[in-house]
């Protein structure tokens, strides 16, 4: 899973929240293959959204899917 390598020193609670948001975003974007390079882009977007102040996993996932999904 690409997000694990990007979490660095995140606390276990933060890591759990970000993994939850990541999985939900992948599901929203219909991405199944975790080896697909787009998954790393999704992981980075999830982390970016969280760092910007949104900490609800569902909201992070929705925002990531909206920003990365087809327009």
N, C-alpha and C positions, 0 to 999 in steps of 0.2 A: 504494500500500500504506500503510495508516494508521500502521503502526508507525514508518516512517522519520521522519515528522515529530515523533514523540514521543521519539526517541532522543537528541536534543540533542548533547552533547559526548561521547557514549559512544565508547570506543576501538573500532577496527575489529574486534577480537576479540569484544568485548562485543556490538557491533551484529550481527555475524554469528550469534552464539549466540542472541540474542533474536529475530532474524528467523527462524532455524531453528525455535525454539520456537513462534513465532507461526504459521508455516505449518502446523506439525504440529497445533497446537490448532485452527486453522480446519478442517483435514481431519477431525479427530475430531468436531467439531461439525457437519460437513457444510455448511460455509459456503463458497460459491463466489464470490459477488459481493463483491468487495473494496470496493465503494461502499456496501454495506449498513452502516448506522450501528452495528450490533452488532459489526462488525469492530474499530471503535475501542475498544469496551468490552473485547473480547478482547485487543487490544494493550496497553491499560492494565493489565489483569489479569496479563498475561505480565511486564510490567515490574515490577509490584508483587511478584509471587512471586519474581522474581530479586532485587529489593532486600531482600526478607526473608531471603535467604540460600540459596535453592535455585538452583544454577547449571547443573545438567544440563538441556540443552534438552528431552530426552524427559520428564524428571520435571516440568519447568515446564509443558509441554504437557498432560500427564496431569492435573496439578493444576488448571490453568485450565479444562480441559474438564469435570472433575468439579465444580468450583465454579460454572461457568456453564451447564452442560448441564441438560437436563430431569431432574428428580428422580424 
